[in-house]
Amino acid sequence: MTLALVGCGKMGGALLRGWLARGGHEVFDVLEPGDLPSFAIDPRVNHFKTATDFVEKARPEALFLAVKPQVMDPACEALRAAVAPQTLIVSIAAGRTIESFQRIFGVDQPVIRAMPNTPAAIGKGMTVAVASGGVSEEQKAWVGAWLGVTGRLEWVADEALMDAVTAVSGSGPAYVFALIETLAQAGESVGLDPVLSMILARQTIIGAAALAESDPGTPAESLRRNVTSPGGTTEAALEVLLDETAALPDLMIRTVAAAVARGQALGQKA
Ligand SMILES: NC(=O)c1ccc[n+]([C@@H]2O[C@H](COP(=O)([O-])OP(=O)(O)OC[C@H]3O[C@@H](n4cnc5c(N)ncnc54)[C@H](OP(=O)(O)O)[C@@H]3O)[C@@H](O)[C@H]2O)c1
């Protein structure tokens, strides 16, 4: 199948980088009005700067859409002539529903809606995807291989879950960065120099994430228990952090619920 990418910014660029790194002989048609990043200067990349040029020459079997949600409608309208009824539309735009693409391209257009997150830029992303009724298992497997180049990929069967997915893995990196900030502030509150406290907090999150990655079969709860000696300092800390009334579990539920609510509100406006 021939692949095209529309929008080669942060997220589209991460995808293209992964596609090129796979090392195959596939050719990628890329529509991007600006210059391409240096890694994309490659004989396997056809760069189109205008939709007119793209529509004239490109006939992709799968069209990956990676422009900002607010410019998605005009971008799609300009590409209609390059899209056949069987062309697979793959969108990574936040909040854009499958139905919104079928309004433009046709009610039976096969569409995959995917939600990546920012670590995709370094190949450590978490992408979740959902397919419209017309997408075959074979097409899902094929697209999955191309979407999965930025990290891990999971599928959901129900599009309504995409707001929940966005609230956990889409927005999740920001929660972890907030954790670094608050841990560093807490270190200052017990006497650490701000610079040192930030180094400790940041490296601790990096190290803990790497440990979790190196041991995928061990549940997070066990990883936590492994570093919690009975009667020790970590146990004393976790009694506060995971305390039923005050702390983290309830805060995280409210955090994720707020993101879901905002996602639903934005979805109604789209
Ligand atoms: N970044 C993330 O963490 C993230 C996470 C999840 C999902 N997403 C989704 O990924 C999509 C892209 O986000 P991004 O952060 O990668 O944005 P971005 O860096 O701004 O990239 C978008 C690219 O598309 C180009 N573009 C604009 N209009 C176009 C058109 N009509 N045809 C072709 N290309 C066009 C832009 O060029 P100009 O700069 O010249 O306008 C830019 O290079 C969004 O829909 C977003 O919701 C992003």
The ligand as an ORCA input file, in Angstrom:
! r2SCAN-3c Opt
* xyz 0 1
  N       1.974     17.271     19.677
  C       1.375     16.379     20.446
  O       1.792     16.064     21.531
  C       0.133     15.675     19.978
  C      -0.390     14.623     20.754
  C      -1.530     13.965     20.288
  C      -2.116     14.338     19.094
  N      -1.580     15.370     18.379
  C      -2.246     15.768     17.151
  O      -1.319     15.765     16.103
  C      -1.710     16.745     15.149
  C      -0.488     17.566     14.775
  O      -0.014     18.211     15.944
  P       1.472     18.744     16.008
  O       1.740     19.065     17.426
  O       2.368     17.814     15.285
  O       1.299     20.114     15.178
  P       2.412     20.904     14.356
  O       3.760     20.659     14.924
  O       1.909     22.304     14.227
  O       2.372     20.194     12.921
  C       1.373     20.418     11.979
  C       2.055     20.598     10.642
  O       1.059     20.642      9.623
  C       1.389     21.690      8.712
  N       0.183     22.134      8.019
  C      -0.660     23.162      8.321
  N      -1.668     23.218      7.433
  C      -1.473     22.205      6.538
  C      -2.169     21.730      5.397
  N      -3.321     22.313      4.998
  N      -1.697     20.667      4.725
  C      -0.560     20.068      5.143
  N       0.151     20.458      6.213
  C      -0.295     21.517      6.918
  C       1.972     22.737      9.617
  O       2.698     23.684      8.863
  P       2.782     25.198      9.427
  O       3.541     25.124     10.717
  O       3.475     25.913      8.331
  O       1.346     25.649      9.648
  C       2.848     21.918     10.534
  O       4.115     21.652      9.982
  C      -2.803     17.585     15.788
  O      -4.039     17.294     15.194
  C      -2.773     17.190     17.235
  O      -4.079     17.191     17.807
  C      -0.467     16.052     18.779
*
